[in-house]
Structure formats: structure tokens, C-alpha cells
Amino acid sequence: MQTVQISDQAANQLHDMAAQLHVTSAELIERLIKQHREELIKQPECLTDFAGLLADSPAFIGDPLEIQKTMRDEWD
């Protein structure tokens, strides 16, 4: 077991949140750490992992070369 020092404001918020969920402050902290760790695991680690997430983005609909040509023609 470790002791962690937090501000009074954060301690009060932690106490209130734990009371709403009917758990101890320690249990709530453990849940939040677990949830945060799971969120980090879901995040892409490499640019190539991220690229696949953009496949359905409206910004990438259409022929890339045609989009580029259209953008260049805007300056003419």
C-alpha cells in the first residue's frame, strides 16, 4: 500500500464521486487507473495504426490526385 497526497479539492471530489458510486475512494482510484490504462491500450501507437482510422473520414473521399489538382487550380 502507498500513501498519495492530493489537494483538498481533489480529495473532496474523489470522496463525492466514490459516495455516488457506493465504493471506497481506493476502489474508485483503482477503477479509474484500470479504465485509463485500457484507454491507452486502445490508442494507436504508430502513425500507420492511426492512418487506418481515417479511412472513412469525409476529408479522404474521392481521388487524391483530383483533390490535389482542384486545390492547386484555386490559385489560378
N, CA, C and O atoms as a GROMACS GRO file, in nm:
protein
  304
    1MET      N    1   0.084  -0.118   0.000
    1MET     CA    2   0.000   0.000   0.000
    1MET      C    3   0.089   0.124   0.000
    1MET      O    4   0.195   0.127   0.062
    2GLN      N    5   0.042   0.227  -0.072
    2GLN     CA    6   0.113   0.353  -0.077
    2GLN      C    7   0.021   0.464  -0.032
    2GLN      O    8  -0.102   0.452  -0.037
    3THR      N    9   0.082   0.572   0.014
    3THR     CA   10   0.007   0.691   0.050
    3THR      C   11   0.030   0.795  -0.058
    3THR      O   12   0.144   0.820  -0.098
    4VAL      N   13  -0.078   0.856  -0.105
    4VAL     CA   14  -0.070   0.958  -0.208
    4VAL      C   15  -0.127   1.087  -0.152
    4VAL      O   16  -0.234   1.087  -0.092
    5GLN      N   17  -0.056   1.195  -0.172
    5GLN     CA   18  -0.105   1.325  -0.127
    5GLN      C   19  -0.168   1.398  -0.244
    5GLN      O   20  -0.107   1.413  -0.350
    6ILE      N   21  -0.291   1.444  -0.224
    6ILE     CA   22  -0.361   1.522  -0.324
    6ILE      C   23  -0.419   1.645  -0.256
    6ILE      O   24  -0.428   1.651  -0.133
    7SER      N   25  -0.459   1.741  -0.335
    7SER     CA   26  -0.516   1.864  -0.279
    7SER      C   27  -0.649   1.834  -0.209
    7SER      O   28  -0.713   1.732  -0.236
    8ASP      N   29  -0.687   1.923  -0.122
    8ASP     CA   30  -0.815   1.908  -0.053
    8ASP      C   31  -0.930   1.906  -0.152
    8ASP      O   32  -1.026   1.830  -0.137
    9GLN      N   33  -0.921   1.991  -0.253
    9GLN     CA   34  -1.026   1.996  -0.355
    9GLN      C   35  -1.039   1.862  -0.427
    9GLN      O   36  -1.150   1.811  -0.444
   10ALA      N   37  -0.927   1.805  -0.469
   10ALA     CA   38  -0.930   1.676  -0.537
   10ALA      C   39  -0.979   1.566  -0.443
   10ALA      O   40  -1.053   1.477  -0.485
   11ALA      N   41  -0.940   1.573  -0.316
   11ALA     CA   42  -0.985   1.474  -0.218
   11ALA      C   43  -1.135   1.481  -0.198
   11ALA      O   44  -1.202   1.378  -0.185
   12ASN      N   45  -1.188   1.602  -0.194
   12ASN     CA   46  -1.332   1.619  -0.178
   12ASN      C   47  -1.408   1.565  -0.300
   12ASN      O   48  -1.511   1.500  -0.286
   13GLN      N   49  -1.356   1.592  -0.418
   13GLN     CA   50  -1.419   1.541  -0.540
   13GLN      C   51  -1.413   1.389  -0.544
   13GLN      O   52  -1.510   1.324  -0.581
   14LEU      N   53  -1.300   1.334  -0.505
   14LEU     CA   54  -1.284   1.189  -0.501
   14LEU      C   55  -1.384   1.128  -0.404
   14LEU      O   56  -1.449   1.028  -0.435
   15HIS      N   57  -1.396   1.187  -0.286
   15HIS     CA   58  -1.490   1.138  -0.185
   15HIS      C   59  -1.634   1.144  -0.238
   15HIS      O   60  -1.709   1.048  -0.220
   16ASP      N   61  -1.670   1.255  -0.301
   16ASP     CA   62  -1.807   1.269  -0.355
   16ASP      C   63  -1.835   1.167  -0.465
   16ASP      O   64  -1.942   1.106  -0.468
   17MET      N   65  -1.739   1.150  -0.555
   17MET     CA   66  -1.758   1.054  -0.664
   17MET      C   67  -1.770   0.912  -0.610
   17MET      O   68  -1.855   0.834  -0.655
   18ALA      N   69  -1.686   0.879  -0.514
   18ALA     CA   70  -1.690   0.745  -0.455
   18ALA      C   71  -1.824   0.722  -0.385
   18ALA      O   72  -1.882   0.613  -0.395
   19ALA      N   73  -1.874   0.822  -0.316
   19ALA     CA   74  -2.002   0.810  -0.247
   19ALA      C   75  -2.116   0.788  -0.347
   19ALA      O   76  -2.206   0.708  -0.323
   20GLN      N   77  -2.112   0.859  -0.460
   20GLN     CA   78  -2.215   0.843  -0.562
   20GLN      C   79  -2.216   0.701  -0.618
   20GLN      O   80  -2.322   0.646  -0.650
   21LEU      N   81  -2.098   0.642  -0.629
   21LEU     CA   82  -2.086   0.507  -0.685
   21LEU      C   83  -2.095   0.398  -0.579
   21LEU      O   84  -2.093   0.279  -0.610
   22HIS      N   85  -2.104   0.440  -0.452
   22HIS     CA   86  -2.113   0.347  -0.339
   22HIS      C   87  -1.991   0.256  -0.331
   22HIS      O   88  -2.003   0.136  -0.308
   23VAL      N   89  -1.873   0.316  -0.351
   23VAL     CA   90  -1.746   0.244  -0.338
   23VAL      C   91  -1.653   0.327  -0.252
   23VAL      O   92  -1.679   0.444  -0.226
   24THR      N   93  -1.544   0.267  -0.210
   24THR     CA   94  -1.445   0.342  -0.134
   24THR      C   95  -1.362   0.428  -0.230
   24THR      O   96  -1.361   0.406  -0.351
   25SER      N   97  -1.295   0.525  -0.175
   25SER     CA   98  -1.207   0.609  -0.257
   25SER      C   99  -1.098   0.525  -0.322
   25SER      O  100  -1.062   0.547  -0.438
   26ALA      N  101  -1.045   0.429  -0.248
   26ALA     CA  102  -0.940   0.342  -0.301
   26ALA      C  103  -0.992   0.262  -0.420
   26ALA      O  104  -0.923   0.248  -0.522
   27GLU      N  105  -1.113   0.209  -0.407
   27GLU     CA  106  -1.172   0.131  -0.517
   27GLU      C  107  -1.194   0.219  -0.640
   27GLU      O  108  -1.169   0.176  -0.753
   28LEU      N  109  -1.240   0.340  -0.618
   28LEU     CA  110  -1.262   0.431  -0.730
   28LEU      C  111  -1.131   0.463  -0.799
   28LEU      O  112  -1.125   0.465  -0.922
   29ILE      N  113  -1.027   0.488  -0.724
   29ILE     CA  114  -0.896   0.517  -0.785
   29ILE      C  115  -0.849   0.397  -0.867
   29ILE      O  116  -0.800   0.414  -0.978
   30GLU      N  117  -0.864   0.276  -0.813
   30GLU     CA  118  -0.824   0.156  -0.886
   30GLU      C  119  -0.904   0.142  -1.016
   30GLU      O  120  -0.848   0.106  -1.120
   31ARG      N  121  -1.033   0.170  -1.010
   31ARG     CA  122  -1.116   0.163  -1.131
   31ARG      C  123  -1.071   0.266  -1.234
   31ARG      O  124  -1.062   0.235  -1.353
   32LEU      N  125  -1.044   0.387  -1.188
   32LEU     CA  126  -1.003   0.492  -1.281
   32LEU      C  127  -0.868   0.461  -1.345
   32LEU      O  128  -0.848   0.487  -1.464
   33ILE      N  129  -0.778   0.405  -1.267
   33ILE     CA  130  -0.647   0.367  -1.323
   33ILE      C  131  -0.664   0.258  -1.427
   33ILE      O  132  -0.604   0.263  -1.535
   34LYS      N  133  -0.746   0.158  -1.396
   34LYS     CA  134  -0.771   0.049  -1.491
   34LYS      C  135  -0.835   0.102  -1.619
   34LYS      O  136  -0.795   0.065  -1.729
   35GLN      N  137  -0.934   0.190  -1.603
   35GLN     CA  138  -1.001   0.248  -1.720
   35GLN      C  139  -0.903   0.329  -1.804
   35GLN      O  140  -0.904   0.321  -1.926
   36HIS      N  141  -0.819   0.407  -1.739
   36HIS     CA  142  -0.721   0.489  -1.811
   36HIS      C  143  -0.622   0.400  -1.886
   36HIS      O  144  -0.588   0.428  -2.000
   37ARG      N  145  -0.578   0.294  -1.822
   37ARG     CA  146  -0.484   0.202  -1.886
   37ARG      C  147  -0.547   0.138  -2.010
   37ARG      O  148  -0.482   0.125  -2.113
   38GLU      N  149  -0.674   0.099  -2.000
   38GLU     CA  150  -0.744   0.040  -2.114
   38GLU      C  151  -0.758   0.140  -2.228
   38GLU      O  152  -0.747   0.103  -2.344
   39GLU      N  153  -0.783   0.266  -2.195
   39GLU     CA  154  -0.792   0.370  -2.298
   39GLU      C  155  -0.658   0.389  -2.368
   39GLU      O  156  -0.653   0.407  -2.490
   40LEU      N  157  -0.550   0.384  -2.292
   40LEU     CA  158  -0.417   0.399  -2.352
   40LEU      C  159  -0.386   0.284  -2.446
   40LEU      O  160  -0.323   0.303  -2.550
   41ILE      N  161  -0.429   0.164  -2.410
   41ILE     CA  162  -0.404   0.047  -2.493
   41ILE      C  163  -0.479   0.059  -2.625
   41ILE      O  164  -0.430   0.015  -2.729
   42LYS      N  165  -0.598   0.119  -2.622
   42LYS     CA  166  -0.679   0.134  -2.743
   42LYS      C  167  -0.621   0.236  -2.840
   42LYS      O  168  -0.650   0.230  -2.960
   43GLN      N  169  -0.540   0.329  -2.792
   43GLN     CA  170  -0.488   0.435  -2.877
   43GLN      C  171  -0.381   0.381  -2.970
   43GLN      O  172  -0.299   0.298  -2.930
   44PRO      N  173  -0.381   0.427  -3.094
   44PRO     CA  174  -0.277   0.384  -3.187
   44PRO      C  175  -0.140   0.432  -3.140
   44PRO      O  176  -0.124   0.542  -3.089
   45GLU      N  177  -0.042   0.345  -3.159
   45GLU     CA  178   0.093   0.379  -3.116
   45GLU      C  179   0.179   0.431  -3.230
   45GLU      O  180   0.274   0.505  -3.208
   46CYS      N  181   0.146   0.393  -3.352
   46CYS     CA  182   0.226   0.432  -3.467
   46CYS      C  183   0.140   0.511  -3.564
   46CYS      O  184   0.017   0.502  -3.562
   47LEU      N  185   0.204   0.587  -3.647
   47LEU     CA  186   0.132   0.663  -3.749
   47LEU      C  187   0.056   0.569  -3.842
   47LEU      O  188  -0.054   0.602  -3.886
   48THR      N  189   0.113   0.454  -3.871
   48THR     CA  190   0.044   0.359  -3.959
   48THR      C  191  -0.082   0.305  -3.893
   48THR      O  192  -0.179   0.275  -3.963
   49ASP      N  193  -0.082   0.290  -3.760
   49ASP     CA  194  -0.203   0.248  -3.690
   49ASP      C  195  -0.311   0.355  -3.701
   49ASP      O  196  -0.429   0.324  -3.718
   50PHE      N  197  -0.271   0.479  -3.691
   50PHE     CA  198  -0.364   0.591  -3.695
   50PHE      C  199  -0.424   0.609  -3.834
   50PHE      O  200  -0.540   0.646  -3.847
   51ALA      N  201  -0.346   0.584  -3.937
   51ALA     CA  202  -0.391   0.606  -4.074
   51ALA      C  203  -0.516   0.527  -4.107
   51ALA      O  204  -0.604   0.578  -4.178
   52GLY      N  205  -0.528   0.407  -4.059
   52GLY     CA  206  -0.645   0.326  -4.086
   52GLY      C  207  -0.772   0.384  -4.027
   52GLY      O  208  -0.881   0.357  -4.078
   53LEU      N  209  -0.761   0.462  -3.921
   53LEU     CA  210  -0.877   0.522  -3.857
   53LEU      C  211  -0.939   0.633  -3.942
   53LEU      O  212  -1.055   0.669  -3.923
   54LEU      N  213  -0.862   0.686  -4.035
   54LEU     CA  214  -0.909   0.797  -4.117
   54LEU      C  215  -0.974   0.753  -4.248
   54LEU      O  216  -1.020   0.836  -4.326
   55ALA      N  217  -0.979   0.624  -4.271
   55ALA     CA  218  -1.028   0.575  -4.400
   55ALA      C  219  -1.169   0.622  -4.432
   55ALA      O  220  -1.200   0.649  -4.548
   56ASP      N  221  -1.255   0.634  -4.333
   56ASP     CA  222  -1.393   0.676  -4.356
   56ASP      C  223  -1.414   0.825  -4.338
   56ASP      O  224  -1.528   0.872  -4.340
   57SER      N  225  -1.308   0.899  -4.321
   57SER     CA  226  -1.318   1.044  -4.300
   57SER      C  227  -1.364   1.112  -4.428
   57SER      O  228  -1.316   1.079  -4.537
   58PRO      N  229  -1.457   1.209  -4.418
   58PRO     CA  230  -1.502   1.281  -4.537
   58PRO      C  231  -1.389   1.353  -4.609
   58PRO      O  232  -1.397   1.379  -4.730
   59ALA      N  233  -1.284   1.385  -4.537
   59ALA     CA  234  -1.172   1.455  -4.599
   59ALA      C  235  -1.097   1.368  -4.699
   59ALA      O  236  -1.023   1.420  -4.783
   60PHE      N  237  -1.116   1.237  -4.693
   60PHE     CA  238  -1.043   1.148  -4.781
   60PHE      C  239  -1.131   1.080  -4.885
   60PHE      O  240  -1.092   0.980  -4.945
   61ILE      N  241  -1.250   1.135  -4.906
   61ILE     CA  242  -1.340   1.080  -5.008
   61ILE      C  243  -1.299   1.138  -5.144
   61ILE      O  244  -1.276   1.258  -5.157
   62GLY      N  245  -1.290   1.054  -5.242
   62GLY     CA  246  -1.256   1.099  -5.376
   62GLY      C  247  -1.114   1.061  -5.414
   62GLY      O  248  -1.040   1.002  -5.336
   63ASP      N  249  -1.079   1.096  -5.536
   63ASP     CA  250  -0.947   1.067  -5.590
   63ASP      C  251  -0.847   1.168  -5.534
   63ASP      O  252  -0.863   1.288  -5.557
   64PRO      N  253  -0.744   1.123  -5.462
   64PRO     CA  254  -0.649   1.216  -5.402
   64PRO      C  255  -0.581   1.308  -5.504
   64PRO      O  256  -0.557   1.425  -5.476
   65LEU      N  257  -0.549   1.255  -5.621
   65LEU     CA  258  -0.483   1.338  -5.721
   65LEU      C  259  -0.576   1.446  -5.774
   65LEU      O  260  -0.534   1.559  -5.801
   66GLU      N  261  -0.704   1.411  -5.789
   66GLU     CA  262  -0.801   1.509  -5.836
   66GLU      C  263  -0.823   1.619  -5.731
   66GLU      O  264  -0.836   1.737  -5.764
   67ILE      N  265  -0.828   1.579  -5.606
   67ILE     CA  266  -0.843   1.676  -5.497
   67ILE      C  267  -0.724   1.772  -5.498
   67ILE      O  268  -0.741   1.894  -5.485
   68GLN      N  269  -0.604   1.717  -5.512
   68GLN     CA  270  -0.484   1.800  -5.515
   68GLN      C  271  -0.486   1.896  -5.633
   68GLN      O  272  -0.451   2.013  -5.619
   69LYS      N  273  -0.527   1.847  -5.750
   69LYS     CA  274  -0.534   1.932  -5.868
   69LYS      C  275  -0.635   2.045  -5.848
   69LYS      O  276  -0.609   2.160  -5.883
   70THR      N  277  -0.750   2.012  -5.791
   70THR     CA  278  -0.853   2.112  -5.765
   70THR      C  279  -0.801   2.220  -5.670
   70THR      O  280  -0.825   2.339  -5.690
   71MET      N  281  -0.728   2.177  -5.567
   71MET     CA  282  -0.674   2.274  -5.472
   71MET      C  283  -0.572   2.364  -5.538
   71MET      O  284  -0.567   2.484  -5.510
   72ARG      N  285  -0.491   2.308  -5.626
   72ARG     CA  286  -0.390   2.390  -5.695
   72ARG      C  287  -0.455   2.488  -5.792
   72ARG      O  288  -0.409   2.600  -5.810
   73ASP      N  289  -0.564   2.443  -5.856
   73ASP     CA  290  -0.633   2.529  -5.954
   73ASP      C  291  -0.701   2.648  -5.886
   73ASP      O  292  -0.732   2.747  -5.952
   74GLU      N  293  -0.724   2.640  -5.756
   74GLU     CA  294  -0.787   2.751  -5.685
   74GLU      C  295  -0.700   2.876  -5.691
   74GLU      O  296  -0.751   2.987  -5.678
   75TRP      N  297  -0.570   2.860  -5.711
   75TRP     CA  298  -0.479   2.973  -5.710
   75TRP      C  299  -0.464   3.037  -5.847
   75TRP      O  300  -0.401   3.142  -5.861
   76ASP      N  301  -0.521   2.973  -5.950
   76ASP     CA  302  -0.509   3.029  -6.086
   76ASP      C  303  -0.605   3.140  -6.111
   76ASP      O  304  -0.607   3.197  -6.220
   0.00000   0.00000   0.00000
